[in-house]
Amino acid sequence: MYDTLIIGGGAAGLSCALVLGSARDKEFARNKSIAIIAHQKTSHLQNALFNNVLGLQPGTLGSNILKEGKAQLANLYPHIFQIEKEKVTRIAKAIEGFIVNTNKNSYHSKIVVIAVGYTSLMTIKGLENYIEPHPRAAIEKDRIWLKNTNHLIEENLYVAGTLAGWRSQFSMACGSGSHVATDILTLWNDGKHTKVHDKII
């Protein structure tokens, strides 16, 4: 049983995982079990070139961000379990939380964050009732979103990034994943609004 399972290892999913990981020393997050299924093989980051993102060296490649982001998560926050080479096929409600099935395994989590891409090829069963045309994408591109209110689809089921209705701008997707992480931290912290930052001592 995970406390939180993130589906998708792009900008939104990795950002969510990094923020949750950075809260490991907080009393309310100390013993939480967190995992990320980095199953997207077609992230838009793979072909991206960044010259317009604050804090990134101009010329940064999206493919490097994906690779380095997973390494950053493993090095800084090894308590977050990275599940590789699995693709989510179904999400179903359980008595407590959700059952997440992949092409290889089944996982149980109290909270699920869906942070996969927004193409109409997204085929995770159990989400059909939430799919609508994307409100911020050109109609001819046939993009989708999962209907949500402030990233929350229903209790303990979150969506982040382009699938939450944001444009496919790197900083927006990262911010969306971070937003979801702080919502989860706030939930764990008995509803007290929570953010985490490392500081120079």
Long-range contacts (C-beta under 8 A, 24 or more apart in sequence): 1-33, 1-96, 1-97, 1-108, 1-109, 1-110, 2-33, 2-34, 2-35, 2-107, 2-108, 2-109, 2-110, 3-32, 3-33, 3-34, 3-109, 3-110, 3-111, 3-188, 4-32, 4-33, 4-34, 4-35, 4-109, 4-110, 4-111, 4-112, 4-113, 4-184, 5-34, 5-35, 5-36, 5-37, 5-98, 5-100, 5-107, 5-109, 5-111, 5-112, 5-113, 6-34, 6-35, 6-36, 6-37, 6-112, 6-113, 6-115, 7-36, 7-37, 7-39, 7-88, 7-100, 7-112, 7-113, 7-114, 7-115, 7-116, 7-124, 8-36, 8-37, 8-38, 8-39, 8-40, 8-114, 8-115, 8-116, 8-117, 8-160, 8-161, 9-36, 9-37, 9-38, 9-39, 9-40, 9-43, 9-66, 9-69, 9-70, 9-82, 10-40, 10-43, 10-44, 10-45, 10-66, 10-115, 10-116, 10-117, 10-161, 10-173, 11-43, 11-45, 11-65, 11-161, 11-170, 11-173, 11-174, 11-177, 12-115, 12-160, 12-161, 12-162, 12-164, 12-173, 12-174, 12-176, 12-177, 12-180, 13-38, 13-40, 13-113, 13-115, 13-116, 13-160, 13-161, 13-177, 14-38, 14-66, 14-69, 14-70, 14-73, 14-177, 15-160, 15-173, 15-174, 15-175, 15-176, 15-177, 15-178, 15-181, 16-113, 16-115, 16-160, 16-177, 16-178, 16-180, 16-181, 17-73, 17-77, 17-80, 17-177, 17-181, 18-69, 18-72, 18-73, 18-76, 18-77, 18-181, 19-177, 19-178, 19-181, 19-182, 19-185, 19-196, 20-80, 20-181, 20-184, 20-185, 21-73, 21-76, 21-77, 21-79, 21-80, 22-76, 22-77, 22-196, 22-197, 22-198, 23-185, 23-194, 23-196, 24-77, 24-79, 26-185, 26-189, 26-194, 26-196, 28-185, 28-188, 28-189, 28-190, 28-194, 29-185, 29-188, 29-189, 32-188, 33-81, 34-79, 34-80, 34-81, 35-80, 35-81, 35-82, 35-83, 35-107, 35-109, 36-73, 36-80, 36-81, 36-82, 36-83, 37-83, 37-86, 37-88, 37-100, 37-102, 37-107, 38-70, 38-82, 38-83, 38-84, 39-83, 39-85, 39-86, 39-87, 39-88, 39-102, 39-116, 40-116, 40-117, 42-117, 42-119, 43-117, 44-117, 44-162, 44-168, 45-170, 48-170, 50-170, 53-170, 53-171, 54-171, 62-170, 83-107, 88-116, 88-124, 89-123, 89-124, 89-125, 90-124, 90-125, 90-126, 91-124, 91-125, 91-126, 91-127, 91-157, 92-126, 97-156, 98-156, 98-157, 110-156, 111-156, 111-157, 111-158, 111-184, 111-187, 112-156, 112-157, 112-158, 113-158, 113-159, 113-160, 113-177, 113-180, 113-184, 114-146, 114-153, 114-157, 114-158, 114-159, 114-160, 114-163, 115-159, 115-160, 115-161, 115-163, 115-177, 115-180, 116-161, 116-163, 117-161, 117-162, 117-163, 118-143, 118-144, 118-145, 118-161, 118-162, 118-163, 118-168, 119-143, 119-144, 120-144, 122-163, 134-162, 134-165, 135-165, 136-165, 136-166, 136-167, 137-167, 137-168, 150-183, 151-176, 151-179, 151-180, 151-183, 152-183, 158-183, 158-184
